[in-house]
Amino acid sequence: MSELTGITLKAALDGLAARRFSAEEITRAHIQAIEAARPLNAFVLETPDRALEMARASDARIAAGDAGPLEGAPIGIKDLFCTQGVRSTAGSRILGNFIPPYESTVTSQLWRDGAVMLGKLNMDEFAMGSSNETSAFGPVVNPWRSEGSNRDLTPGGSSGGSAAAVAADLVLGATATDTGGSIRQPASLTGTVGMKPTYGRCSRWGVVAFASSLDQAGPIARTVEDVAILMRSMSGHDPKDSTSLPVEVPDFPSFVGRSPKGLRIGVPKEYRVDDMPAEIDALWARGVAWLKDAGCEIVDVSLPHTRYALPAYYIIAPAEASSNLARYDGMRYGLRVDGASLNEVYEETRAAGFGEEVKRRILIGAYVLSAGYYDAYYLKAQKVRRRIADDFETAFQHVDALLTPTAPSAAFGLGDNTADPVAMYLNDIFTVTVNLAGLPAISVPGGLDAKGLPLGLQLIGRPLDEGTLFTLAGAMEKASAFASKPARWW
């Protein structure tokens, strides 16, 4: 049954509908693959019994002619999404063995449409990280390796478990979240496709909060079409989320395969940063050529405030995190470390429960929000954020989408940047602008570097114009003909 794990989500859904195999068969194949891939540490919790129960229910619905759009498809869930009756930790010790009595809106919609849950996927603690090394459960190992090397590489973060599981054929697709690039950067580093939707397109209800004005759920899968299929189920207005947009959900898969002829594509000059590897620049040029060959018009554009995006992001995101994480006090749920006083309980619980990166961001956030510094840092960062959004609005008066690299490098070694937080933060240099402006963006694999590691290209679109991105991404996917897989070593 191992061949059932190597197919696309679309092929699996077609095979299930045609009764070529059952939901139980494809689920068992994935369970076996997950058991064999434990060296990757992609899962923090496997749920094989629940998966088989859901698969049998799917088979019954298929037999009754009552199949949903994702009926019988085995997927993985990032551990930031609350799942009713299933431990949800956000990759942190402070949540302990927290078992939510409710289901996140996004996952409830996936179950509504017939998807099967294989388990909860590893991630950076509270989604704070770019390498999946801040997880309380240990780092995820990228299934890809450099040619001639056995060194463990990062799958990116914070959705490293989601990206690694898709790349290693452990799931047909996975949920993920993106606050500053946490869907797109891991997708780039693992040769998968990842979309960060427009802010408000997917509900945040039941997703553990990091930075509420930036967080957005989205999918990672093997192909552009697979991502579009998952997006259709994950999207939709949710009255429980005040930031959820009351808009109809388009038929996203119908945009894949359309001709992009006549679309104008902007190439922002500010994304040509100092010391950018020649391979990234060459890949970008190939992406431009692919879209030009597909009938697109290429236009040079300027986003002058891009240089301020990273510092603005690393003021706004920690500020919101320090507010959101104040709820973890040892009083209501999760870890509790007793002390002689109320303040001591707070201090000891947070000292034991939070990891070093989370503590660092809480301290930064508390500092920039403190009296005397609020105007100098947080208020100024919000003004810069507005300017960044204005740059995009101006550009989109002339173009339909923007093309940039996704990440400044291929996958790097685990441990390479852990001693230098600023070097780690620079992994988000091409992605944070999109979150600050609330725009949709998708990362598509474009090729391999000289060491045989995948590199991704990013398309950025207008608000709520994911459809155009799917059309363009489909054309790039076809042109690149990327079909490389990591050589199995686990």
C-alpha positions in Angstrom: 0.0 0.0 0.0 3.1 2.3 0.1 2.2 3.7 -3.4 -0.9 5.3 -1.8 1.3 7.7 0.2 3.1 9.1 -2.8 0.1 10.4 -4.7 -1.4 13.9 -4.7 -4.5 14.8 -2.7 -6.4 15.2 -6.0 -5.4 11.8 -7.2 -6.4 10.3 -3.8 -9.8 11.9 -3.9 -10.3 10.7 -7.4 -9.2 7.2 -6.5 -11.5 7.1 -3.4 -14.5 8.4 -5.4 -13.8 5.7 -8.1 -13.5 3.0 -5.3 -10.0 2.0 -6.5 -9.1 1.9 -2.8 -10.8 2.6 0.4 -10.4 5.4 2.9 -9.3 2.8 5.5 -6.6 1.4 3.1 -5.1 4.8 2.3 -5.2 5.8 6.0 -3.5 2.6 7.1 -0.8 3.3 4.5 -0.2 6.7 5.9 -0.1 5.4 9.5 2.6 2.9 8.5 4.6 5.7 6.8 4.3 7.9 9.9 5.5 5.0 12.2 8.5 4.5 9.9 9.4 8.2 9.8 9.6 8.9 13.5 13.3 10.0 13.1 11.9 13.1 11.4 10.0 14.0 14.6 7.3 15.6 12.4 4.4 14.5 14.7 4.0 15.4 18.4 1.0 13.2 18.7 -0.2 10.3 16.4 -3.9 9.5 16.4 -4.1 6.2 14.5 -7.2 4.9 16.2 -9.1 8.1 15.6 -7.9 8.2 12.0 -9.1 4.6 11.3 -12.5 5.4 12.9 -12.8 8.6 10.7 -11.7 6.6 7.6 -14.4 3.9 8.2 -17.0 6.6 8.6 -15.8 8.1 5.3 -16.1 4.8 3.5 -19.7 4.5 4.7 -20.5 8.0 3.4 -18.8 7.2 0.0 -20.8 3.9 -0.2 -24.0 5.9 0.5 -23.2 8.5 -2.1 -22.9 11.2 0.5 -19.2 12.0 0.2 -17.8 15.4 1.1 -15.2 17.4 -0.9 -12.3 15.9 1.1 -13.9 12.5 1.9 -11.4 10.0 3.2 -8.3 12.1 2.7 -5.7 11.6 5.5 -4.2 14.9 6.6 -2.1 16.3 9.5 -2.9 19.2 11.8 -0.4 21.7 13.1 -0.5 21.6 16.9 -1.5 25.2 17.1 -5.1 24.2 16.1 -7.3 23.1 19.0 -8.8 19.7 18.4 -11.6 18.6 20.6 -10.6 15.7 22.8 -7.1 15.6 21.4 -4.1 17.1 23.2 -3.1 20.5 21.8 0.1 22.1 23.1 1.3 24.8 20.6 4.7 23.1 20.9 5.1 24.4 24.5 5.5 22.9 27.9 3.3 25.5 29.5 0.1 24.0 28.0 1.2 20.5 29.3 -1.5 17.9 28.4 -4.2 20.5 27.6 -7.1 18.7 25.9 -9.5 21.3 24.4 -13.2 20.8 24.9 -13.9 22.5 21.5 -12.7 22.3 17.9 -11.1 25.1 15.9 -13.3 26.4 13.1 -10.8 25.5 10.4 -10.4 21.9 11.6 -14.2 21.5 12.1 -14.7 22.5 8.5 -12.1 19.9 7.3 -13.9 17.2 9.3 -17.2 18.5 7.9 -15.9 17.9 4.4 -14.7 14.4 5.2 -10.9 14.7 5.9 -9.2 12.2 8.2 -6.9 13.3 11.1 -3.6 11.4 11.3 -2.3 13.4 14.2 -0.9 16.7 15.5 2.2 18.1 13.8 5.3 19.6 15.5 6.0 23.3 15.3 8.1 26.1 16.9 6.8 27.0 20.4 3.7 29.2 20.0 4.7 29.6 16.3 7.8 31.6 17.3 10.7 30.5 15.1 12.0 30.0 11.6 13.6 26.6 12.0 11.4 24.4 14.2 14.1 24.3 16.9 12.1 26.1 19.6 9.6 23.3 20.0 9.4 21.7 23.5 9.2 18.3 21.6 12.6 18.8 19.9 13.3 19.9 16.3 11.8 18.5 13.2 14.3 17.1 10.7 13.9 18.1 7.1 13.5 14.9 4.9 15.9 16.6 2.4 19.6 16.3 2.8 22.5 18.0 0.9 24.2 15.8 -1.7 27.0 13.9 -0.1 26.0 14.8 3.5 24.2 13.1 6.3 23.8 16.4 8.3 20.3 17.1 9.7 18.7 20.2 8.1 15.9 22.4 9.2 12.5 22.2 7.5 11.9 25.8 8.3 9.4 27.2 10.8 7.2 27.6 12.5 5.1 25.1 10.5 8.1 22.7 10.1 6.2 19.6 11.0 3.5 20.3 8.5 6.0 20.9 5.7 8.2 17.9 6.6 5.2 15.6 6.8 4.0 16.7 3.3 7.5 16.4 1.8 8.1 12.9 3.3 4.7 11.6 2.0 3.3 11.1 5.5 0.2 13.2 4.9 -1.7 14.3 1.7 -1.8 17.8 3.1 -1.5 19.7 6.3 -2.9 22.8 8.1 -0.3 25.4 9.0 -0.3 29.1 10.2 1.6 32.1 8.9 2.4 35.1 11.1 5.6 36.3 9.3 6.3 33.6 6.8 5.6 30.3 8.7 3.8 28.6 5.9 5.8 29.9 2.9 9.4 29.6 4.3 8.9 25.9 5.3 7.3 25.2 2.0 10.3 26.7 0.2 12.8 24.7 2.3 11.0 21.4 1.7 10.0 21.6 -2.0 6.2 21.8 -1.1 3.5 24.4 -1.9 2.2 26.7 0.8 -0.3 29.5 0.8 -0.8 32.3 3.3 -4.4 33.5 2.5 -5.7 37.1 2.9 -5.9 38.1 6.6 -9.5 37.1 7.6 -10.0 34.5 4.8 -9.7 31.6 7.3 -11.0 31.8 10.8 -8.6 32.2 13.7 -11.1 30.9 16.2 -9.6 27.9 18.1 -6.1 28.6 16.8 -3.7 29.4 19.7 -2.8 33.1 19.3 0.7 34.4 18.7 0.2 37.9 17.1 -3.5 38.4 16.5 -3.3 41.1 13.8 -0.8 38.9 11.8 -1.8 35.3 12.3 -3.5 33.5 9.5 -4.2 29.8 8.9 -3.4 28.2 5.5 -2.5 24.9 3.9 0.7 23.1 2.8 0.5 20.4 0.2 2.4 18.8 -2.7 0.8 20.7 -5.6 -0.9 24.0 -6.3 -4.1 22.2 -7.0 -4.0 20.3 -3.7 -3.5 23.6 -1.9 -6.5 25.1 -3.7 -8.6 22.1 -2.7 -7.7 22.5 1.0 -8.2 26.2 0.8 -11.8 25.7 -0.3 -12.6 23.8 2.8 -10.5 25.9 5.3 -11.9 29.2 4.2 -15.2 30.9 5.1 -16.8 33.5 7.3 -16.9 32.7 11.0 -19.0 34.9 13.4 -16.9 33.6 16.3 -13.9 35.5 14.9 -14.3 39.3 14.8 -11.6 39.6 12.1 -13.2 36.9 9.8 -14.2 38.5 6.5 -17.9 38.0 5.5 -17.2 37.0 1.9 -18.1 34.1 -0.3 -15.5 31.3 -0.8 -14.6 31.0 -4.5 -14.1 27.6 -6.1 -10.3 27.9 -5.7 -9.4 24.7 -7.7 -11.1 26.1 -10.8 -8.5 28.8 -11.0 -5.6 26.3 -11.4 -4.9 25.5 -15.0 -6.3 28.8 -16.4 -4.1 30.8 -18.7 -2.4 33.8 -17.1 -2.0 35.5 -20.4 -2.3 39.2 -20.2 -1.7 39.4 -16.4 0.9 42.1 -15.3 3.5 40.8 -12.9 5.6 43.2 -10.7 9.2 42.6 -9.8 10.0 44.7 -6.7 13.6 46.0 -6.8 13.8 46.3 -3.0 13.8 42.5 -2.7 17.3 42.3 -4.3 19.1 42.4 -0.9 22.8 42.6 -0.2 24.6 39.3 -0.2 21.7 37.4 -1.8 23.0 34.1 -3.1 23.5 33.9 -6.8 21.3 30.8 -7.0 18.3 32.7 -5.5 18.8 35.5 -8.0 19.0 33.0 -10.9 15.9 31.2 -9.7 14.0 34.6 -9.5 15.1 35.3 -13.1 13.9 31.9 -14.2 10.5 32.6 -12.6 10.2 35.9 -14.5 11.0 34.0 -17.7 8.4 31.3 -17.0 5.7 33.9 -16.5 6.8 35.9 -19.5 6.6 32.7 -21.7 3.1 32.1 -20.3 2.0 35.4 -21.7 2.4 37.7 -18.7 3.8 41.2 -18.9 6.7 41.9 -16.5 6.8 45.3 -14.8 9.5 46.7 -12.5 7.9 48.1 -9.3 9.1 49.8 -6.1 8.1 49.0 -2.6 10.2 51.7 -0.9 9.4 50.9 2.7 10.3 47.2 2.4 13.6 47.8 4.3 11.7 48.7 7.4 9.4 45.6 7.4 11.6 43.3 9.5 12.2 45.7 12.3 8.6 46.8 12.3 7.5 43.2 12.4 9.8 42.3 15.3 8.2 45.2 17.3 4.6 44.5 16.5 4.6 40.7 16.7 6.4 40.5 20.1 4.1 43.2 21.5 1.0 41.3 20.6 2.6 38.0 21.8 3.4 39.5 25.2 -0.3 40.4 25.5 -1.6 37.1 24.2 0.7 35.0 26.3 -0.2 36.7 29.6 -3.1 34.2 29.9 -0.6 31.4 30.7 -0.3 31.9 34.5 -0.7 28.5 36.0 -4.2 29.3 37.3 -6.6 27.9 34.7 -5.1 25.2 32.6 -1.8 23.7 31.6 1.4 23.7 33.7 1.3 25.0 37.3 4.4 25.3 39.5 3.5 26.1 43.1 5.0 29.0 45.0 4.8 30.8 48.3 2.8 33.7 46.7 0.6 34.4 43.7 3.4 36.3 42.0 5.8 33.4 42.7 3.3 30.9 41.1 3.2 33.2 38.0 7.0 33.5 37.9 7.9 29.9 38.5 5.2 28.6 36.1 6.3 30.9 33.2 10.0 30.2 33.9 9.5 26.5 33.6 6.9 26.5 30.9 8.1 29.0 28.3 11.2 28.3 26.1 14.0 30.8 25.6 12.8 32.2 22.3 9.3 32.8 23.7 10.7 34.5 26.8 12.8 36.7 24.5 9.8 37.8 22.5 7.7 38.4 25.6 10.4 40.6 27.1 10.8 42.6 23.8 7.0 43.0 23.6 6.6 44.1 27.2 9.4 46.6 26.7 8.1 48.2 23.5 4.6 48.6 25.1 5.9 50.0 28.4 5.4 53.6 29.4 7.9 55.9 27.8 8.7 53.5 24.9 5.2 52.9 23.4 5.4 56.0 21.1 9.0 55.5 20.2 8.6 51.8 19.2 5.1 50.3 18.9 3.3 53.4 17.6 6.1 54.1 15.1 6.1 50.5 13.9 2.3 50.7 13.3 2.9 53.8 11.2 5.6 52.0 9.2 3.1 49.1 8.7 0.7 51.5 7.2 3.3 52.8 4.8 4.2 49.2 3.8 0.5 48.5 3.0 0.3 51.8 1.0 3.3 50.7 -1.1 1.5 47.5 -2.0 -1.7 49.4 -2.8 0.2 51.7 -5.2 1.9 48.8 -6.9 -1.4 46.9 -7.4 -2.7 49.9 -9.3 -0.3 48.8 -12.1 0.1 45.1 -11.7 -2.0 42.0 -10.8 0.6 40.2 -8.7 4.2 40.4 -7.5 7.0 37.8 -7.9 9.8 37.5 -5.4 12.0 34.8 -3.8 10.4 33.1 -0.8 13.4 32.6 1.4 17.0 34.0 1.3 18.6 30.5 1.3 17.9 26.8 1.0 17.5 24.7 4.1 20.4 25.2 6.6 21.7 22.9 9.3 20.0 22.4 12.6 21.9 24.5 15.1 23.4 26.9 12.6 21.6 30.0 13.7 20.4 29.2 17.2 23.1 31.3 18.8 22.3 34.4 16.7 18.6 35.4 16.9 19.0 38.2 14.4 20.5 35.8 11.8 17.4 33.6 12.4 15.0 36.5 12.1 16.5 37.3 8.6 14.9 34.2 7.3 11.7 36.1 7.2 13.0 39.0 5.1 11.0 38.2 2.0 7.8 37.2 3.8 6.9 39.5 6.7 5.8 42.4 4.4 2.8 40.3 3.3 1.6 39.7 6.9 2.0 43.4 7.8 -0.2 44.3 4.8 -2.7 41.4 5.3 -2.2 40.1 1.7 -2.3 36.6 0.2 0.9 34.9 -1.0 1.9 31.5 -2.2 5.3 29.7 -2.3 5.9 27.3 -5.2 9.0 25.1 -5.6 11.2 26.4 -8.5 14.2 24.1 -8.6 17.1 22.7 -6.7 20.3 24.5 -5.6 23.8 23.2 -6.3 23.6 20.8 -3.3 20.3 19.3 -4.4 18.1 21.3 -2.0 14.8 22.9 -3.0 14.2 26.6 -3.5 10.9 28.4 -3.7 9.4 31.4 -5.5 6.7 33.6 -3.9 3.7 35.2 -5.6 1.9 38.0 -3.7 -1.6 39.1 -4.7 -4.2 41.7 -4.0 -6.5 41.2 -0.9 -8.9 38.3 -1.5 -7.4 37.6 -4.9 -6.1 34.1 -4.1 -7.7 33.0 -7.4 -5.2 34.9 -9.5 -2.3 33.5 -7.4 -3.6 30.0 -8.1 -3.6 30.7 -11.8 -0.1 32.1 -11.8 1.3 29.4 -9.4 -0.2 26.7 -11.6 1.5 28.2 -14.6 4.9 28.4 -12.8 4.5 24.8 -11.5 3.9 23.6 -15.0 6.9 25.5 -16.3 9.3 24.4 -13.6 8.2 20.8 -13.9 9.5 20.3 -10.3 9.1 16.7 -9.4 12.1 16.1 -7.1 11.6 14.1 -3.9 13.9 13.7 -0.9 15.9 10.5 -1.0 14.6 8.3 1.8 17.1 7.9 4.6 14.9 7.5 7.7 
